[in-house]
């Protein structure tokens, strides 16, 4: 497989405005196909088209994030499709890392580390750590990057972060068949693994969570995301399994908060300040309540809140 794979990047704006511009400015737009799927509050496609003439801007005013991912993927033509969010800005060699990873024809999906910017307000940092703490670069990787290039060897994984992922397009299209709710990274990776393909973590695919996503850091939104997760995971399960999940959800605020604190300590990228940990605990508590409701009542209309 040649190393100059055609690469399409789908950018999902969560904030728009300067966050989207900063994300796009970090991509080599001259060397890739770039598709941006805008919501109703992200500005007119005509304005963005004038600023970035080589980028394809699609207007999807009411669709939630998973459906916007699917819409962007459907428009892509590259051998490999990368998916980013405008809150997370890619490192300069992100595209090179993606291309080099997919030289291996067995690899169908890849994700990379997510660094949480210490310059963000405490509540925004807490959202980043709650969502992506398990993908934060460890201290040994950060030290290695200061001494020289980050290792290029992909690590076998089972899932990828939703703000920093790439897929072989043919495998992705196969995995999306029957997915009426859009592109969920967990279910897509599970299908790829079941089909015998590889999912990997590529250390050089580094993004930095850099923009404050005020809508998604609301506790009500965290509740909705927890409900989506449980509703998707348990939609075909028995009442007994749903009930057991509700019981387990009572422990989630403690379990998830402790796990996030350990991830922060291991990373040493930021000081685990008390305000950040306070908001992390509240966000995990809201998520846990959402999981409990989702286990019993299903998705409901929560998917529409994912924007």
N, C-alpha and C positions, 0 to 999 in steps of 0.2 A: 504494500500500500504506500503510495507516494506521500512525502511529508508536506506537500503543498495542497492539502485538502481544502476544498472550497468551504468557507466558514460563513455561516449566517448567525448574527447575534440578534436576539429578540430582547428588547428592553421594555420592562413593564414599569411605567411611572406610578409610584405611590404618592409622590409629593408634587412632581412637576417643577416648573419654574427653574430656579438656579440649580436645584438638585439634579434635574434631568440634564441640564446643560453641562454641569460638571461631570456627569457620568459619560455623556457622549463625547466630550472633549478628551477623555482618556482612552478612547477607542481609535484604532487606526482605520478610520472610515474609508480611506482610499483603497484599502486592501481587503475589505470584507463587505458582505451585504448586511445592512443594519435595518431592522424593522422596529418601530416604536408603536405600541398600541395604547392610545390615549383614552382617558375617561373624560367625562363632561367638564370637569373643573381644571383640566390640564392645559387649556388654551386652544386656540384654533389651529387645526393642522396646517392651514395656509401660512400662519406666522412661523411655525417651526420649519416648514418646508423651505421658506425663504432663508432661514438661518442655516439650515443643514440640507442643501439641495440633493446630496447623494443618499440621504436617508429616506426610507419609505415610512410614512406616517399613516397609520390606520386609526379610524375613529370608532370607538366602541363605548358609547356614552354610559350605558347602564350595566355592562357585564362585570361580574366579579373577576378577581385575579386569575383563578384557574381557567376560566373561559377566555380571558384575554391571552393567556399563555398559549392556549390551543389555537386561537385565531392567528396569532403571530407565527406559530409553528406551521400552520397550514399555508401561509404565504411564503415561507422560506424555501429556498431552492438549494442551499448548500449541502455538502455531504455530512457536515456536522452542524448542529444547531445549539448555540449557547444561549442561556436564558439568565438575564440579570435584572435586578430592580434598581431604580434610580437612587435609592438610599445607600447603595453599596457600590463603591467606585473601584474598578479593576486596576491592578498594578500594570505597569507598562508592558510586561511580557506575558500578560494573561492569555492573549490570543495565541502567542507562540506555544505556550504551555498546553493549551487545548489541542492545537494541531499535533503536537508531538505525542500526546497521550493516545490519540485515536489512530496512530500508525498501527497499533496492535488491533487486528481485526476482531479479536475476541471481546474487546471492550465496547460496551454499548452505552454506558453512562459514566460520567465523571463529575465529581464535585471538588471544591477546594476550600482552604481555610478562610475563615471570616474574622478579621481583626476588628475590635470595637474601638472606635476613636475615643480617646480619653478627654477630648475637648468638648464632647457632647454634654448637655445638661444631665443631671443624675437620672431623671426619669427616662430620658432617651437611651442612656447607657443601659438602664435596667431592661428596656425592651429588647435591645440588641443582645444582651446576655441571656435573657429568657428564651429568645428565639434561636440563637446561634451559638450559645456558650459551648456546646459539645463540639463545635467546629473551630473554636478559637485556636490560634497557633500556640503551641506549648512553648515554654521558656527556652527549651533546648533548640527548637526551630528558629526562634527569634535570634538567639545567640549565634547560630550557624549562619544566618543570613547576613549578620554584621561581619562575620569573618570571611565570607565568600558566597558563591551562588547557593541557593536552596536546592537540595537534592531533587532530581527529576523522577525518581522511581515511584510509580503509582503504588498505592497501598490498597489491598482488597477491602471493600466496604459493602454495606448493605443498603445504604441510603445516602442522599446528597442534600446539601442545604438548598432551600427553595430560592435563595437570592444569588446563588453561585453554582450553576450546574450547566452541563453540556451533554448532548446525546447524539449518537449516530442517527441520522434522520430516518433511515429506513426502519431501524429498530423502534424508534419513537412512534412512527406512524402505526406500526403493527400493535404496539402496546396501547395506543389511544383508541383502538377500535372498541366501541361499546362504552366508552367513557363519556356519558352524557353530561356530567358535571364539570368537565374540563380536565386540565392537566394537574394532577396531584402527584408530587414527586415520589411519595411513599408507594402509592399503588403502581405507578409506572415502573419504579425500580423493582418491586416485587414481581411484576410480570416478566421483566427482563431476566431476573435471576431464575425464575421458574422455567424460562425458555433455554437456560443453559448459557446465557451471556454473562459477562463480567461487569460489575459496578465497582468503581475505584475512587479513591481519594488522591488527588494530585496536589502535593504540597506547593507547587509553583503557581497554581491557579488561585492566587491570593486576591481577595477584595477587602476593602476597609469600609465597615458600616459607618458612614460619615454624615448622614443627613437625618434631621429630626423628623420622624413620622408621627405627627401629633394625633392623627386619627387612630392609628393602630395601637398607640400606647394607652388609649382609654381603657379602663377596666371592663367596660361593657363590650368592647371589641375583643379583649382577651377571653371573656366569657363566650362570645360567639365562636371564636376559633377553637376553644376547647370542645364546644358542642359539635362543631363540624368534624373534628378529629374523631370523637367517640361515635358520632352518628355514622361516619364512613366505615370505621373499623368494625362496628357491631351491627350493621344493618341487616345481616343475614343470620345473626346468632340467636340462640334460644333465650327465653325469658330468664332462665337460671343464670346463664353467662352474663346477661345484662345486669342482673341483680348483684352478682359478685363484683362486677366492674364498679357499680355504684359504691359498694362497701370499700373497695380499694381506693376510690377517689377521695375518700376522707383523709387518707394519708398523703395524698399527692402534694399538698402545700409544703409539708415538711421535707418529703423526699426530694422534690424538684428544687426547693430552695437550697438544701444542703448540697445537692449535686452542682448547682450553679455556683455556689460559693467555692467549692473545690476546683471547678473549672477556672474561676477567676484567679485563685491562688496558683494553680499550675501554670497559667499563662504569664502571670506577672507583667502583663501588658498595661494594666491599670491598677491603681491602689483600690482595694475593695472597701471603698468608703461606706460609711453607715447609711447615708441617704440612698445610695444605689441598691444596697442590700434590702433596705426597707421597701423600695418599690418593686424589687424582684419578688419579695415575699407576697406582696399584694397582687402582683400580676399572676403568679403561680396559683394563688388562692382563687382568683377569678376564673382562671383556666380550669381548675379542678371542679368548680361548681358547674361550669359549662359541660365538662365531661360527664358529670353525674346526670345532668338533664339530657344530654345527647344519648347516653346509654339507655335511658328509659323512653324518651319521646322522639329520638331520631334527629335528623338535621333541622327539621322545621324550615324556617326562612333564613337561617343563619348564613347560608352561603352568599346571600345577597349583601351581607355586611362585610364581606372580604373584599376590600377595595383599597 
